[in-house]
Amino acid sequence: MKNVKSALFIAVIAMAQACNSGSNTDSVKAANEANDNKDSASTAAKMDTATSATKMNTMPVDKDDADFAVKAANGGMMEVQLGNYAQQNAVSKRVKDFGAMMVKDHTKANEELKSIAASKNITLPSSIGTDAQKDMDDLMKKKGNDFDKAYMNMMLDDHKNDVKEFEKAAKDCKDPEIKTFAGKTLPVLLAHLDSTKAITGKH
């Protein structure tokens, strides 16, 4: 009986360690790897006409479309978390209001993207990637006006990049739903970019 209890105890510890180590995994990297595997399965299914694609863990979209979805989901989650933080910690009312807009608009976009991804069997990150998390952690160490300035400068740079990514996706994505999502979200991102320029005084 003692041996059985000892074995169970060791098993529980091993499971706990596995869970803890999994929490350190970059969610964005994991999502991309999962989609890579699905893309490989899709290619194999196309090559083997005797194989039913529905029986395999495949992805009915182009790999580039899936990569865009992963990147958009990661960025969207970051915008929402930082927006919430800005509402609570920014000094300027304009920055607080901007944070509220980020939460509202990106939460809506994130939910729509999740729905599309689920229908296309695209794996999205479950949490913010390690690179984005590090940038967030560094930003959240700042206080007062220093935070306001750093946050808005980050939002300016992020939205410049976002606009480029979404413009490209709206033009090049092969999947019609993902392409439509990018095109529909682009004007919202442009409005956000205009706001960052107005608040920072930069272009």
C-alpha positions in Angstrom: 0.0 0.0 0.0 2.9 2.3 0.8 4.4 1.7 -2.6 1.1 2.5 -4.3 0.8 5.8 -2.3 4.4 6.7 -3.1 3.8 6.0 -6.8 0.6 8.1 -6.8 2.5 11.0 -5.0 5.3 10.9 -7.6 2.7 10.9 -10.4 1.0 14.0 -8.9 4.3 15.8 -8.6 5.2 14.9 -12.2 1.9 16.2 -13.4 2.3 19.5 -11.5 5.8 20.0 -12.9 4.5 19.3 -16.4 1.8 21.9 -15.9 4.2 24.5 -14.6 6.7 24.0 -17.4 3.8 24.3 -19.9 2.9 27.7 -18.5 6.3 29.0 -19.6 5.7 28.0 -23.2 5.3 30.9 -25.7 1.6 30.7 -26.7 2.2 32.4 -30.0 5.0 29.9 -30.9 2.8 27.0 -29.9 -0.1 28.3 -32.0 2.2 28.7 -35.0 3.6 25.2 -34.6 0.1 23.7 -34.3 -1.0 25.4 -37.5 2.2 24.2 -39.2 1.2 20.7 -38.4 -2.3 21.2 -39.6 -0.9 22.7 -42.8 1.3 19.7 -43.3 -1.7 17.4 -42.7 -3.7 19.4 -45.3 -1.0 19.0 -47.9 -0.7 15.3 -47.2 -4.5 14.9 -47.6 -4.4 16.7 -50.9 -1.7 14.5 -52.2 -3.4 11.3 -51.0 -6.8 11.2 -52.7 -7.7 8.2 -50.7 -7.4 10.1 -47.5 -10.4 12.0 -46.2 -9.3 15.4 -45.1 -12.2 15.6 -42.7 -10.7 12.7 -40.8 -7.4 14.5 -40.3 -6.5 17.5 -38.2 -6.3 19.9 -41.1 -6.7 23.6 -41.7 -8.8 24.7 -44.7 -6.9 28.0 -45.1 -3.5 29.1 -46.4 -0.6 29.0 -43.9 0.0 32.7 -44.4 -3.6 33.5 -43.5 -3.2 31.4 -40.3 0.0 33.3 -39.5 -1.8 36.6 -39.9 -4.6 35.4 -37.6 -2.1 34.4 -34.9 -0.3 37.7 -35.1 -3.6 39.7 -35.0 -4.8 37.7 -32.0 -1.6 38.3 -30.1 -1.6 42.0 -30.8 -5.3 42.3 -30.0 -4.9 40.7 -26.6 -2.0 43.0 -25.8 -4.1 46.1 -26.8 -6.9 45.0 -24.5 -4.7 44.3 -21.5 -2.7 47.5 -21.9 -5.9 49.4 -22.4 -7.3 48.1 -19.2 -4.1 49.1 -17.4 -4.1 52.5 -18.9 -7.7 53.2 -17.8 -6.6 52.5 -14.2 -3.1 54.0 -14.2 -2.8 56.8 -16.8 -2.6 60.4 -15.5 -4.1 62.1 -18.6 -7.8 61.7 -19.2 -7.1 61.6 -23.0 -4.9 58.6 -22.4 -7.4 56.9 -20.1 -10.1 57.5 -22.8 -7.8 56.1 -25.4 -7.3 53.0 -23.2 -11.0 52.5 -23.0 -11.3 52.7 -26.7 -8.7 50.1 -27.1 -10.5 47.7 -24.8 -13.9 48.2 -26.5 -12.7 48.0 -30.1 -10.1 45.3 -29.8 -12.3 43.1 -27.6 -14.9 43.2 -30.4 -12.3 42.4 -33.1 -10.7 39.6 -30.9 -14.1 37.9 -30.5 -14.8 38.1 -34.2 -11.4 36.7 -35.1 -11.9 33.8 -32.5 -15.1 32.9 -34.2 -13.5 32.8 -37.7 -10.5 30.9 -36.5 -12.7 28.3 -34.8 -14.6 27.7 -38.1 -11.3 27.3 -40.0 -9.6 25.1 -37.4 -6.9 27.7 -36.9 -5.2 27.6 -33.5 -4.9 31.0 -31.9 -2.6 31.9 -28.9 -4.3 31.4 -25.6 -2.2 34.2 -24.0 0.2 37.0 -25.0 3.5 35.8 -26.5 6.7 36.2 -24.5 8.0 39.1 -26.6 4.9 41.2 -26.2 4.6 40.2 -22.5 8.1 41.5 -21.9 7.3 44.8 -23.6 4.2 45.1 -21.5 6.1 44.3 -18.3 8.6 47.0 -19.1 5.9 49.5 -19.8 4.0 48.8 -16.6 7.1 49.6 -14.5 6.7 53.2 -15.5 4.5 55.5 -13.4 2.6 58.8 -13.9 3.4 61.0 -16.9 6.3 58.6 -17.8 3.8 55.8 -18.3 1.4 58.0 -20.3 4.2 59.0 -22.7 5.7 55.5 -23.1 2.2 53.9 -23.5 1.2 56.3 -26.3 4.5 56.1 -28.1 4.1 52.3 -28.0 0.6 52.6 -29.3 1.8 54.9 -32.1 4.4 52.4 -33.3 2.1 49.4 -32.8 -0.7 50.8 -34.8 1.6 51.9 -37.6 2.7 48.2 -37.9 -0.9 47.0 -37.5 -2.1 49.1 -40.3 0.6 47.7 -42.6 -0.2 44.1 -41.6 -4.0 44.6 -42.0 -3.6 46.4 -45.4 -1.5 43.5 -46.7 -4.0 40.9 -45.3 -7.0 42.8 -46.8 -5.2 42.6 -50.2 -3.4 39.3 -50.1 -5.3 36.9 -47.8 -6.7 33.9 -49.8 -9.5 33.0 -47.3 -12.5 35.4 -48.0 -13.6 35.6 -44.3 -10.2 36.4 -43.0 -9.7 38.9 -45.9 -13.0 40.6 -45.1 -12.1 40.7 -41.4 -8.9 42.5 -42.2 -10.6 44.9 -44.5 -13.4 45.7 -42.0 -10.9 46.1 -39.1 -8.5 48.4 -41.0 -10.6 51.6 -40.7 -10.8 51.1 -36.9 -7.0 50.7 -36.7 -6.6 53.9 -38.9 -8.8 55.8 -36.4 -6.7 54.5 -33.6 -3.5 55.6 -35.4 -5.0 59.1 -35.9 -5.7 59.3 -32.1 -2.2 58.3 -31.2 -0.8 61.0 -33.5 -3.1 63.6 -32.0 -2.2 62.7 -28.4 1.6 62.3 -29.0 1.9 65.1 -31.5 3.9 62.8 -33.7 3.4 61.4 -37.1 
